[in-house]
Amino acid sequence: MTAYDPCAHCEEMMQPYMDRVITDTERAEAEAHLDECTYCRKRYRFEEKLRQFVRQAVQHEPMPVELKTKLAGLRTPLQ
Ligand SMILES: [Zn+2]
């Protein structure tokens, strides 16, 4: 048994992955991890959705109240 935890670096790996500031090698590693890690896959999909939502939101100003409420709800999905 090794003590290696593939999720130990998830946070630092996924953050640049989502911001698209990584090299091809790093992206391949991140995608390989997403393939085998349910936790990160869920997390990534949620973050990706959230980012898309925010991107769309800033294009439509002013932000409707219902959209703000929706965003606030997305921030705390497991409450
Ligand atoms: Zn992971």
PDB file of the backbone (N, CA, C, O) and the ligand in Angstrom, with CONECT records:
HET     ZN  A 101       1
ATOM      1  N   MET A   1       0.834  -1.216   0.000  1.00  0.00           N
ATOM      2  CA  MET A   1       0.000   0.000   0.000  1.00  0.00           C
ATOM      3  C   MET A   1       0.862   1.256   0.000  1.00  0.00           C
ATOM      4  O   MET A   1       1.761   1.411   0.827  1.00  0.00           O
ATOM      5  N   THR A   2       0.580   2.126  -0.918  1.00  0.00           N
ATOM      6  CA  THR A   2       1.260   3.417  -0.883  1.00  0.00           C
ATOM      7  C   THR A   2       0.326   4.437  -0.248  1.00  0.00           C
ATOM      8  O   THR A   2      -0.890   4.250  -0.205  1.00  0.00           O
ATOM      9  N   ALA A   3       0.911   5.498   0.232  1.00  0.00           N
ATOM     10  CA  ALA A   3       0.110   6.549   0.852  1.00  0.00           C
ATOM     11  C   ALA A   3      -0.262   7.606  -0.173  1.00  0.00           C
ATOM     12  O   ALA A   3      -0.780   8.668   0.172  1.00  0.00           O
ATOM     13  N   TYR A   4       0.007   7.303  -1.442  1.00  0.00           N
ATOM     14  CA  TYR A   4      -0.231   8.304  -2.478  1.00  0.00           C
ATOM     15  C   TYR A   4      -1.719   8.562  -2.668  1.00  0.00           C
ATOM     16  O   TYR A   4      -2.494   7.643  -2.933  1.00  0.00           O
ATOM     17  N   ASP A   5      -2.086   9.769  -2.534  1.00  0.00           N
ATOM     18  CA  ASP A   5      -3.481  10.154  -2.727  1.00  0.00           C
ATOM     19  C   ASP A   5      -3.585  10.992  -4.003  1.00  0.00           C
ATOM     20  O   ASP A   5      -3.104  12.124  -4.047  1.00  0.00           O
ATOM     21  N   PRO A   6      -4.213  10.431  -5.036  1.00  0.00           N
ATOM     22  CA  PRO A   6      -4.293  11.161  -6.307  1.00  0.00           C
ATOM     23  C   PRO A   6      -5.066  12.464  -6.195  1.00  0.00           C
ATOM     24  O   PRO A   6      -4.959  13.327  -7.066  1.00  0.00           O
ATOM     25  N   CYS A   7      -5.838  12.613  -5.139  1.00  0.00           N
ATOM     26  CA  CYS A   7      -6.638  13.822  -4.979  1.00  0.00           C
ATOM     27  C   CYS A   7      -5.902  14.892  -4.177  1.00  0.00           C
ATOM     28  O   CYS A   7      -6.406  16.003  -4.008  1.00  0.00           O
ATOM     29  N   ALA A   8      -4.730  14.562  -3.694  1.00  0.00           N
ATOM     30  CA  ALA A   8      -4.008  15.501  -2.840  1.00  0.00           C
ATOM     31  C   ALA A   8      -3.745  16.822  -3.555  1.00  0.00           C
ATOM     32  O   ALA A   8      -3.720  17.883  -2.931  1.00  0.00           O
ATOM     33  N   HIS A   9      -3.551  16.747  -4.855  1.00  0.00           N
ATOM     34  CA  HIS A   9      -3.227  17.959  -5.606  1.00  0.00           C
ATOM     35  C   HIS A   9      -4.368  18.409  -6.500  1.00  0.00           C
ATOM     36  O   HIS A   9      -4.185  19.240  -7.389  1.00  0.00           O
ATOM     37  N   CYS A  10      -5.537  17.857  -6.259  1.00  0.00           N
ATOM     38  CA  CYS A  10      -6.686  18.182  -7.108  1.00  0.00           C
ATOM     39  C   CYS A  10      -6.912  19.682  -7.189  1.00  0.00           C
ATOM     40  O   CYS A  10      -7.073  20.254  -8.267  1.00  0.00           O
ATOM     41  N   GLU A  11      -6.919  20.286  -6.040  1.00  0.00           N
ATOM     42  CA  GLU A  11      -7.250  21.698  -5.959  1.00  0.00           C
ATOM     43  C   GLU A  11      -6.307  22.533  -6.821  1.00  0.00           C
ATOM     44  O   GLU A  11      -6.748  23.329  -7.650  1.00  0.00           O
ATOM     45  N   GLU A  12      -5.020  22.342  -6.616  1.00  0.00           N
ATOM     46  CA  GLU A  12      -4.055  23.154  -7.367  1.00  0.00           C
ATOM     47  C   GLU A  12      -4.007  22.764  -8.833  1.00  0.00           C
ATOM     48  O   GLU A  12      -3.599  23.561  -9.679  1.00  0.00           O
ATOM     49  N   MET A  13      -4.423  21.533  -9.139  1.00  0.00           N
ATOM     50  CA  MET A  13      -4.413  21.089 -10.521  1.00  0.00           C
ATOM     51  C   MET A  13      -5.648  21.603 -11.264  1.00  0.00           C
ATOM     52  O   MET A  13      -5.547  22.054 -12.405  1.00  0.00           O
ATOM     53  N   MET A  14      -6.796  21.536 -10.625  1.00  0.00           N
ATOM     54  CA  MET A  14      -8.024  21.895 -11.304  1.00  0.00           C
ATOM     55  C   MET A  14      -8.198  23.389 -11.482  1.00  0.00           C
ATOM     56  O   MET A  14      -8.814  23.839 -12.448  1.00  0.00           O
ATOM     57  N   GLN A  15      -7.667  24.144 -10.568  1.00  0.00           N
ATOM     58  CA  GLN A  15      -7.858  25.591 -10.654  1.00  0.00           C
ATOM     59  C   GLN A  15      -7.248  26.160 -11.939  1.00  0.00           C
ATOM     60  O   GLN A  15      -7.949  26.840 -12.689  1.00  0.00           O
ATOM     61  N   PRO A  16      -5.967  25.905 -12.214  1.00  0.00           N
ATOM     62  CA  PRO A  16      -5.393  26.389 -13.488  1.00  0.00           C
ATOM     63  C   PRO A  16      -6.029  25.715 -14.692  1.00  0.00           C
ATOM     64  O   PRO A  16      -6.113  26.312 -15.765  1.00  0.00           O
ATOM     65  N   TYR A  17      -6.476  24.476 -14.523  1.00  0.00           N
ATOM     66  CA  TYR A  17      -7.116  23.778 -15.639  1.00  0.00           C
ATOM     67  C   TYR A  17      -8.349  24.540 -16.088  1.00  0.00           C
ATOM     68  O   TYR A  17      -8.585  24.715 -17.283  1.00  0.00           O
ATOM     69  N   MET A  18      -9.116  24.981 -15.136  1.00  0.00           N
ATOM     70  CA  MET A  18     -10.338  25.702 -15.458  1.00  0.00           C
ATOM     71  C   MET A  18     -10.053  27.101 -15.973  1.00  0.00           C
ATOM     72  O   MET A  18     -10.841  27.662 -16.735  1.00  0.00           O
ATOM     73  N   ASP A  19      -8.938  27.657 -15.560  1.00  0.00           N
ATOM     74  CA  ASP A  19      -8.584  29.000 -16.020  1.00  0.00           C
ATOM     75  C   ASP A  19      -7.793  28.958 -17.320  1.00  0.00           C
ATOM     76  O   ASP A  19      -7.424  29.997 -17.867  1.00  0.00           O
ATOM     77  N   ARG A  20      -7.534  27.739 -17.813  1.00  0.00           N
ATOM     78  CA  ARG A  20      -6.839  27.558 -19.095  1.00  0.00           C
ATOM     79  C   ARG A  20      -5.453  28.185 -19.103  1.00  0.00           C
ATOM     80  O   ARG A  20      -5.034  28.745 -20.116  1.00  0.00           O
ATOM     81  N   VAL A  21      -4.749  28.102 -18.007  1.00  0.00           N
ATOM     82  CA  VAL A  21      -3.404  28.672 -17.963  1.00  0.00           C
ATOM     83  C   VAL A  21      -2.370  27.574 -17.753  1.00  0.00           C
ATOM     84  O   VAL A  21      -1.376  27.776 -17.057  1.00  0.00           O
ATOM     85  N   ILE A  22      -2.605  26.411 -18.356  1.00  0.00           N
ATOM     86  CA  ILE A  22      -1.688  25.297 -18.166  1.00  0.00           C
ATOM     87  C   ILE A  22      -1.093  24.860 -19.490  1.00  0.00           C
ATOM     88  O   ILE A  22      -1.571  25.228 -20.563  1.00  0.00           O
ATOM     89  N   THR A  23      -0.042  24.069 -19.389  1.00  0.00           N
ATOM     90  CA  THR A  23       0.595  23.532 -20.585  1.00  0.00           C
ATOM     91  C   THR A  23      -0.198  22.319 -21.079  1.00  0.00           C
ATOM     92  O   THR A  23      -1.084  21.822 -20.384  1.00  0.00           O
ATOM     93  N   ASP A  24       0.129  21.853 -22.283  1.00  0.00           N
ATOM     94  CA  ASP A  24      -0.546  20.678 -22.830  1.00  0.00           C
ATOM     95  C   ASP A  24      -0.360  19.466 -21.939  1.00  0.00           C
ATOM     96  O   ASP A  24      -1.283  18.673 -21.749  1.00  0.00           O
ATOM     97  N   THR A  25       0.845  19.328 -21.392  1.00  0.00           N
ATOM     98  CA  THR A  25       1.131  18.200 -20.505  1.00  0.00           C
ATOM     99  C   THR A  25       0.255  18.250 -19.261  1.00  0.00           C
ATOM    100  O   THR A  25      -0.317  17.243 -18.843  1.00  0.00           O
ATOM    101  N   GLU A  26       0.162  19.436 -18.682  1.00  0.00           N
ATOM    102  CA  GLU A  26      -0.643  19.590 -17.471  1.00  0.00           C
ATOM    103  C   GLU A  26      -2.111  19.338 -17.757  1.00  0.00           C
ATOM    104  O   GLU A  26      -2.827  18.763 -16.938  1.00  0.00           O
ATOM    105  N   ARG A  27      -2.555  19.777 -18.939  1.00  0.00           N
ATOM    106  CA  ARG A  27      -3.952  19.553 -19.296  1.00  0.00           C
ATOM    107  C   ARG A  27      -4.224  18.057 -19.461  1.00  0.00           C
ATOM    108  O   ARG A  27      -5.258  17.551 -19.026  1.00  0.00           O
ATOM    109  N   ALA A  28      -3.286  17.363 -20.090  1.00  0.00           N
ATOM    110  CA  ALA A  28      -3.440  15.915 -20.259  1.00  0.00           C
ATOM    111  C   ALA A  28      -3.520  15.231 -18.900  1.00  0.00           C
ATOM    112  O   ALA A  28      -4.326  14.321 -18.705  1.00  0.00           O
ATOM    113  N   GLU A  29      -2.693  15.665 -17.971  1.00  0.00           N
ATOM    114  CA  GLU A  29      -2.715  15.098 -16.620  1.00  0.00           C
ATOM    115  C   GLU A  29      -4.038  15.379 -15.935  1.00  0.00           C
ATOM    116  O   GLU A  29      -4.624  14.497 -15.307  1.00  0.00           O
ATOM    117  N   ALA A  30      -4.498  16.599 -16.058  1.00  0.00           N
ATOM    118  CA  ALA A  30      -5.756  16.974 -15.424  1.00  0.00           C
ATOM    119  C   ALA A  30      -6.910  16.175 -16.012  1.00  0.00           C
ATOM    120  O   ALA A  30      -7.792  15.721 -15.283  1.00  0.00           O
ATOM    121  N   GLU A  31      -6.904  16.003 -17.333  1.00  0.00           N
ATOM    122  CA  GLU A  31      -7.991  15.263 -17.963  1.00  0.00           C
ATOM    123  C   GLU A  31      -7.944  13.787 -17.610  1.00  0.00           C
ATOM    124  O   GLU A  31      -8.980  13.141 -17.454  1.00  0.00           O
ATOM    125  N   ALA A  32      -6.729  13.255 -17.484  1.00  0.00           N
ATOM    126  CA  ALA A  32      -6.584  11.863 -17.061  1.00  0.00           C
ATOM    127  C   ALA A  32      -7.138  11.693 -15.655  1.00  0.00           C
ATOM    128  O   ALA A  32      -7.789  10.694 -15.350  1.00  0.00           O
ATOM    129  N   HIS A  33      -6.877  12.668 -14.811  1.00  0.00           N
ATOM    130  CA  HIS A  33      -7.378  12.591 -13.444  1.00  0.00           C
ATOM    131  C   HIS A  33      -8.902  12.695 -13.428  1.00  0.00           C
ATOM    132  O   HIS A  33      -9.568  11.986 -12.673  1.00  0.00           O
ATOM    133  N   LEU A  34      -9.445  13.566 -14.248  1.00  0.00           N
ATOM    134  CA  LEU A  34     -10.898  13.717 -14.312  1.00  0.00           C
ATOM    135  C   LEU A  34     -11.554  12.409 -14.732  1.00  0.00           C
ATOM    136  O   LEU A  34     -12.668  12.098 -14.310  1.00  0.00           O
ATOM    137  N   ASP A  35     -10.855  11.647 -15.564  1.00  0.00           N
ATOM    138  CA  ASP A  35     -11.390  10.379 -16.042  1.00  0.00           C
ATOM    139  C   ASP A  35     -11.590   9.384 -14.920  1.00  0.00           C
ATOM    140  O   ASP A  35     -12.528   8.588 -14.939  1.00  0.00           O
ATOM    141  N   GLU A  36     -10.694   9.435 -13.935  1.00  0.00           N
ATOM    142  CA  GLU A  36     -10.728   8.394 -12.913  1.00  0.00           C
ATOM    143  C   GLU A  36     -11.188   8.898 -11.555  1.00  0.00           C
ATOM    144  O   GLU A  36     -11.308   8.115 -10.613  1.00  0.00           O
ATOM    145  N   CYS A  37     -11.445  10.177 -11.442  1.00  0.00           N
ATOM    146  CA  CYS A  37     -11.806  10.728 -10.140  1.00  0.00           C
ATOM    147  C   CYS A  37     -13.209  11.337 -10.194  1.00  0.00           C
ATOM    148  O   CYS A  37     -13.416  12.407 -10.767  1.00  0.00           O
ATOM    149  N   THR A  38     -14.152  10.642  -9.594  1.00  0.00           N
ATOM    150  CA  THR A  38     -15.537  11.107  -9.606  1.00  0.00           C
ATOM    151  C   THR A  38     -15.677  12.441  -8.889  1.00  0.00           C
ATOM    152  O   THR A  38     -16.422  13.320  -9.321  1.00  0.00           O
ATOM    153  N   TYR A  39     -14.951  12.576  -7.793  1.00  0.00           N
ATOM    154  CA  TYR A  39     -15.059  13.793  -7.009  1.00  0.00           C
ATOM    155  C   TYR A  39     -14.662  15.012  -7.839  1.00  0.00           C
ATOM    156  O   TYR A  39     -15.386  16.007  -7.883  1.00  0.00           O
ATOM    157  N   CYS A  40     -13.518  14.924  -8.489  1.00  0.00           N
ATOM    158  CA  CYS A  40     -13.032  16.052  -9.271  1.00  0.00           C
ATOM    159  C   CYS A  40     -13.897  16.286 -10.500  1.00  0.00           C
ATOM    160  O   CYS A  40     -14.095  17.424 -10.926  1.00  0.00           O
ATOM    161  N   ARG A  41     -14.412  15.193 -11.067  1.00  0.00           N
ATOM    162  CA  ARG A  41     -15.246  15.331 -12.251  1.00  0.00           C
ATOM    163  C   ARG A  41     -16.504  16.129 -11.909  1.00  0.00           C
ATOM    164  O   ARG A  41     -16.887  17.053 -12.627  1.00  0.00           O
ATOM    165  N   LYS A  42     -17.128  15.757 -10.810  1.00  0.00           N
ATOM    166  CA  LYS A  42     -18.322  16.481 -10.364  1.00  0.00           C
ATOM    167  C   LYS A  42     -17.993  17.929 -10.077  1.00  0.00           C
ATOM    168  O   LYS A  42     -18.708  18.852 -10.467  1.00  0.00           O
ATOM    169  N   ARG A  43     -16.875  18.093  -9.374  1.00  0.00           N
ATOM    170  CA  ARG A  43     -16.461  19.427  -8.987  1.00  0.00           C
ATOM    171  C   ARG A  43     -16.154  20.278 -10.216  1.00  0.00           C
ATOM    172  O   ARG A  43     -16.536  21.446 -10.292  1.00  0.00           O
ATOM    173  N   TYR A  44     -15.459  19.673 -11.171  1.00  0.00           N
ATOM    174  CA  TYR A  44     -15.093  20.402 -12.374  1.00  0.00           C
ATOM    175  C   TYR A  44     -16.330  20.814 -13.166  1.00  0.00           C
ATOM    176  O   TYR A  44     -16.436  21.946 -13.639  1.00  0.00           O
ATOM    177  N   ARG A  45     -17.261  19.874 -13.300  1.00  0.00           N
ATOM    178  CA  ARG A  45     -18.477  20.176 -14.064  1.00  0.00           C
ATOM    179  C   ARG A  45     -19.269  21.294 -13.404  1.00  0.00           C
ATOM    180  O   ARG A  45     -19.828  22.162 -14.075  1.00  0.00           O
ATOM    181  N   PHE A  46     -19.304  21.257 -12.094  1.00  0.00           N
ATOM    182  CA  PHE A  46     -20.026  22.300 -11.376  1.00  0.00           C
ATOM    183  C   PHE A  46     -19.358  23.656 -11.577  1.00  0.00           C
ATOM    184  O   PHE A  46     -20.027  24.649 -11.861  1.00  0.00           O
ATOM    185  N   GLU A  47     -18.043  23.690 -11.429  1.00  0.00           N
ATOM    186  CA  GLU A  47     -17.301  24.941 -11.591  1.00  0.00           C
ATOM    187  C   GLU A  47     -17.416  25.466 -13.015  1.00  0.00           C
ATOM    188  O   GLU A  47     -17.565  26.666 -13.248  1.00  0.00           O
ATOM    189  N   GLU A  48     -17.342  24.534 -13.961  1.00  0.00           N
ATOM    190  CA  GLU A  48     -17.422  24.918 -15.359  1.00  0.00           C
ATOM    191  C   GLU A  48     -18.776  25.560 -15.653  1.00  0.00           C
ATOM    192  O   GLU A  48     -18.868  26.573 -16.346  1.00  0.00           O
ATOM    193  N   LYS A  49     -19.819  24.944 -15.109  1.00  0.00           N
ATOM    194  CA  LYS A  49     -21.171  25.459 -15.292  1.00  0.00           C
ATOM    195  C   LYS A  49     -21.298  26.849 -14.673  1.00  0.00           C
ATOM    196  O   LYS A  49     -21.881  27.767 -15.248  1.00  0.00           O
ATOM    197  N   LEU A  50     -20.736  26.957 -13.495  1.00  0.00           N
ATOM    198  CA  LEU A  50     -20.789  28.225 -12.772  1.00  0.00           C
ATOM    199  C   LEU A  50     -20.092  29.324 -13.571  1.00  0.00           C
ATOM    200  O   LEU A  50     -20.592  30.444 -13.675  1.00  0.00           O
ATOM    201  N   ARG A  51     -18.941  28.990 -14.128  1.00  0.00           N
ATOM    202  CA  ARG A  51     -18.188  29.975 -14.906  1.00  0.00           C
ATOM    203  C   ARG A  51     -18.939  30.394 -16.167  1.00  0.00           C
ATOM    204  O   ARG A  51     -18.999  31.577 -16.501  1.00  0.00           O
ATOM    205  N   GLN A  52     -19.510  29.414 -16.860  1.00  0.00           N
ATOM    206  CA  GLN A  52     -20.295  29.724 -18.050  1.00  0.00           C
ATOM    207  C   GLN A  52     -21.435  30.664 -17.688  1.00  0.00           C
ATOM    208  O   GLN A  52     -21.741  31.623 -18.396  1.00  0.00           O
ATOM    209  N   PHE A  53     -22.041  30.350 -16.567  1.00  0.00           N
ATOM    210  CA  PHE A  53     -23.178  31.116 -16.099  1.00  0.00           C
ATOM    211  C   PHE A  53     -22.771  32.558 -15.820  1.00  0.00           C
ATOM    212  O   PHE A  53     -23.477  33.497 -16.188  1.00  0.00           O
ATOM    213  N   VAL A  54     -21.646  32.717 -15.176  1.00  0.00           N
ATOM    214  CA  VAL A  54     -21.147  34.055 -14.850  1.00  0.00           C
ATOM    215  C   VAL A  54     -20.783  34.806 -16.128  1.00  0.00           C
ATOM    216  O   VAL A  54     -21.079  35.993 -16.267  1.00  0.00           O
ATOM    217  N   ARG A  55     -20.129  34.092 -17.072  1.00  0.00           N
ATOM    218  CA  ARG A  55     -19.762  34.720 -18.347  1.00  0.00           C
ATOM    219  C   ARG A  55     -21.005  35.225 -19.068  1.00  0.00           C
ATOM    220  O   ARG A  55     -21.021  36.347 -19.575  1.00  0.00           O
ATOM    221  N   GLN A  56     -22.038  34.403 -19.115  1.00  0.00           N
ATOM    222  CA  GLN A  56     -23.281  34.808 -19.764  1.00  0.00           C
ATOM    223  C   GLN A  56     -23.905  35.976 -19.023  1.00  0.00           C
ATOM    224  O   GLN A  56     -24.444  36.907 -19.621  1.00  0.00           O
ATOM    225  N   ALA A  57     -23.815  35.901 -17.722  1.00  0.00           N
ATOM    226  CA  ALA A  57     -24.465  36.910 -16.891  1.00  0.00           C
ATOM    227  C   ALA A  57     -23.877  38.292 -17.125  1.00  0.00           C
ATOM    228  O   ALA A  57     -24.616  39.276 -17.178  1.00  0.00           O
ATOM    229  N   VAL A  58     -22.551  38.382 -17.265  1.00  0.00           N
ATOM    230  CA  VAL A  58     -21.930  39.689 -17.423  1.00  0.00           C
ATOM    231  C   VAL A  58     -22.214  40.300 -18.795  1.00  0.00           C
ATOM    232  O   VAL A  58     -22.016  41.496 -19.008  1.00  0.00           O
ATOM    233  N   GLN A  59     -22.681  39.457 -19.722  1.00  0.00           N
ATOM    234  CA  GLN A  59     -23.018  39.971 -21.040  1.00  0.00           C
ATOM    235  C   GLN A  59     -24.384  40.646 -21.057  1.00  0.00           C
ATOM    236  O   GLN A  59     -24.687  41.433 -21.954  1.00  0.00           O
ATOM    237  N   HIS A  60     -25.193  40.335 -20.070  1.00  0.00           N
ATOM    238  CA  HIS A  60     -26.535  40.900 -20.014  1.00  0.00           C
ATOM    239  C   HIS A  60     -26.662  41.803 -18.793  1.00  0.00           C
ATOM    240  O   HIS A  60     -26.965  41.351 -17.689  1.00  0.00           O
ATOM    241  N   GLU A  61     -26.426  43.069 -19.018  1.00  0.00           N
ATOM    242  CA  GLU A  61     -26.537  43.986 -17.891  1.00  0.00           C
ATOM    243  C   GLU A  61     -27.778  44.846 -18.026  1.00  0.00           C
ATOM    244  O   GLU A  61     -28.161  45.192 -19.143  1.00  0.00           O
ATOM    245  N   PRO A  62     -28.405  45.196 -16.940  1.00  0.00           N
ATOM    246  CA  PRO A  62     -28.034  44.788 -15.593  1.00  0.00           C
ATOM    247  C   PRO A  62     -28.464  43.359 -15.293  1.00  0.00           C
ATOM    248  O   PRO A  62     -29.362  42.822 -15.940  1.00  0.00           O
ATOM    249  N   MET A  63     -27.822  42.755 -14.316  1.00  0.00           N
ATOM    250  CA  MET A  63     -28.122  41.381 -13.965  1.00  0.00           C
ATOM    251  C   MET A  63     -29.506  41.278 -13.314  1.00  0.00           C
ATOM    252  O   MET A  63     -29.784  41.945 -12.318  1.00  0.00           O
ATOM    253  N   PRO A  64     -30.361  40.438 -13.888  1.00  0.00           N
ATOM    254  CA  PRO A  64     -31.699  40.302 -13.311  1.00  0.00           C
ATOM    255  C   PRO A  64     -31.635  39.726 -11.897  1.00  0.00           C
ATOM    256  O   PRO A  64     -30.726  38.971 -11.552  1.00  0.00           O
ATOM    257  N   VAL A  65     -32.604  40.097 -11.110  1.00  0.00           N
ATOM    258  CA  VAL A  65     -32.623  39.648  -9.714  1.00  0.00           C
ATOM    259  C   VAL A  65     -32.696  38.122  -9.624  1.00  0.00           C
ATOM    260  O   VAL A  65     -32.047  37.502  -8.781  1.00  0.00           O
ATOM    261  N   GLU A  66     -33.500  37.535 -10.512  1.00  0.00           N
ATOM    262  CA  GLU A  66     -33.639  36.074 -10.455  1.00  0.00           C
ATOM    263  C   GLU A  66     -32.327  35.361 -10.762  1.00  0.00           C
ATOM    264  O   GLU A  66     -32.064  34.273 -10.250  1.00  0.00           O
ATOM    265  N   LEU A  67     -31.499  35.993 -11.613  1.00  0.00           N
ATOM    266  CA  LEU A  67     -30.202  35.427 -11.950  1.00  0.00           C
ATOM    267  C   LEU A  67     -29.263  35.499 -10.755  1.00  0.00           C
ATOM    268  O   LEU A  67     -28.511  34.563 -10.485  1.00  0.00           O
ATOM    269  N   LYS A  68     -29.314  36.602 -10.056  1.00  0.00           N
ATOM    270  CA  LYS A  68     -28.507  36.750  -8.844  1.00  0.00           C
ATOM    271  C   LYS A  68     -28.876  35.682  -7.829  1.00  0.00           C
ATOM    272  O   LYS A  68     -28.014  35.075  -7.194  1.00  0.00           O
ATOM    273  N   THR A  69     -30.185  35.466  -7.692  1.00  0.00           N
ATOM    274  CA  THR A  69     -30.668  34.459  -6.752  1.00  0.00           C
ATOM    275  C   THR A  69     -30.170  33.079  -7.168  1.00  0.00           C
ATOM    276  O   THR A  69     -29.750  32.283  -6.328  1.00  0.00           O
ATOM    277  N   LYS A  70     -30.219  32.801  -8.472  1.00  0.00           N
ATOM    278  CA  LYS A  70     -29.771  31.521  -8.999  1.00  0.00           C
ATOM    279  C   LYS A  70     -28.288  31.317  -8.709  1.00  0.00           C
ATOM    280  O   LYS A  70     -27.867  30.242  -8.281  1.00  0.00           O
ATOM    281  N   LEU A  71     -27.509  32.359  -8.949  1.00  0.00           N
ATOM    282  CA  LEU A  71     -26.072  32.303  -8.703  1.00  0.00           C
ATOM    283  C   LEU A  71     -25.786  32.050  -7.231  1.00  0.00           C
ATOM    284  O   LEU A  71     -24.924  31.244  -6.883  1.00  0.00           O
ATOM    285  N   ALA A  72     -26.508  32.738  -6.386  1.00  0.00           N
ATOM    286  CA  ALA A  72     -26.326  32.558  -4.954  1.00  0.00           C
ATOM    287  C   ALA A  72     -26.632  31.120  -4.569  1.00  0.00           C
ATOM    288  O   ALA A  72     -25.975  30.550  -3.697  1.00  0.00           O
ATOM    289  N   GLY A  73     -27.631  30.536  -5.220  1.00  0.00           N
ATOM    290  CA  GLY A  73     -27.977  29.148  -4.960  1.00  0.00           C
ATOM    291  C   GLY A  73     -26.883  28.205  -5.413  1.00  0.00           C
ATOM    292  O   GLY A  73     -26.600  27.210  -4.746  1.00  0.00           O
ATOM    293  N   LEU A  74     -26.263  28.513  -6.546  1.00  0.00           N
ATOM    294  CA  LEU A  74     -25.190  27.673  -7.078  1.00  0.00           C
ATOM    295  C   LEU A  74     -23.978  27.659  -6.156  1.00  0.00           C
ATOM    296  O   LEU A  74     -23.247  26.670  -6.083  1.00  0.00           O
ATOM    297  N   ARG A  75     -23.778  28.762  -5.461  1.00  0.00           N
ATOM    298  CA  ARG A  75     -22.617  28.884  -4.576  1.00  0.00           C
ATOM    299  C   ARG A  75     -22.691  27.899  -3.418  1.00  0.00           C
ATOM    300  O   ARG A  75     -21.657  27.484  -2.895  1.00  0.00           O
ATOM    301  N   THR A  76     -23.874  27.526  -3.018  1.00  0.00           N
ATOM    302  CA  THR A  76     -24.013  26.633  -1.873  1.00  0.00           C
ATOM    303  C   THR A  76     -24.881  25.442  -2.229  1.00  0.00           C
ATOM    304  O   THR A  76     -26.001  25.309  -1.735  1.00  0.00           O
ATOM    305  N   PRO A  77     -24.355  24.566  -3.099  1.00  0.00           N
ATOM    306  CA  PRO A  77     -25.153  23.459  -3.629  1.00  0.00           C
ATOM    307  C   PRO A  77     -25.426  22.360  -2.602  1.00  0.00           C
ATOM    308  O   PRO A  77     -26.383  21.603  -2.763  1.00  0.00           O
ATOM    309  N   LEU A  78     -24.617  22.253  -1.560  1.00  0.00           N
ATOM    310  CA  LEU A  78     -24.745  21.121  -0.639  1.00  0.00           C
ATOM    311  C   LEU A  78     -25.255  21.550   0.730  1.00  0.00           C
ATOM    312  O   LEU A  78     -25.051  20.861   1.730  1.00  0.00           O
ATOM    313  N   GLN A  79     -25.903  22.668   0.757  1.00  0.00           N
ATOM    314  CA  GLN A  79     -26.317  23.190   2.060  1.00  0.00           C
ATOM    315  C   GLN A  79     -27.380  22.318   2.710  1.00  0.00           C
ATOM    316  O   GLN A  79     -27.836  22.620   3.813  1.00  0.00           O
TER     317      GLN A  79
HETATM  318 ZN    ZN A 101      -9.418  14.027  -7.673  1.00  0.00          ZN2+
END
